[in-house]
């Protein structure tokens, strides 16, 4: 009897793991842009490199066929020296993810936090490479807490949602 219970438990666990699947299908660059409007003047006569870095992040996801989702992480880095833009770098780093068997309430955090967290190192590497090829010191972006950003996004959406109609 103990053997039967053990088999039933392992079968249930096996069915649950088969039902929930998460797989990275592909990671790719969807779009990339690099601009340095002040070159070569930015390199001439400037003895100190003390830039002001502004970072903007955005995520979008799209459901495709067969439980496939495309998640696109857009990272825009604007670097200024004083009031002048030294360079602007933007990348849309994307991925195709197979996400199957998860409840609807878990899908939002997966697409809004987990997938962008997987894509960010690829975007960071591409930005560092582009900036260095542009003749500037390598830009190393700090890690991003996508869980906190997603929680802020959900909270902001909740506060901006219209109040339910209470009139009868």
Phi, psi and omega in degrees: 000320177297324178296321179296315179298320179295319179295318180298317181295315181291327177294318178296318178295321179295318179295321180295317181290329177288325182290323180261118179229138172225120180220138173280120179270321183194144173237132185207158174273123180269324180201146178214143181216138176223128179227138174225083189291342184260006180282146002272358185302328182294336180271339186265127175077357179267108184270333182246137178252093178232078186281159171253114185258128176243130183239132178235132180239145175211145176231146175221147175222149182226132176277130176251191178286160171057045178061025175264140177231137171260128175244130181240122176256120177257124178240123178240121177247122176246124183242124181242147167248108187067235179263351184269139176283120175283311174200159177228129182229130179225137177225141170250100180266126186236164176209150172256129184231133172272118180230110186228137170085011179264147178295155182302321182290342177270341182294318180303306178298327179293315182280331183266345183227305186295310181296313176301326178296325176288327184279332187303316179301325177294316179295318180299317180295318180295318178296315179301319180292314180299317182296317180294321177294336177280000176093006181258162174299144182305135177263113179256109182280137177291156175301154182242138177270089182291335176298314180293319179297319179294317179299319177297318180298315179296317180296317179296319179294323180293320181288331180272352180291142179295143178293144178297147180289118182258357179286147178233000000 
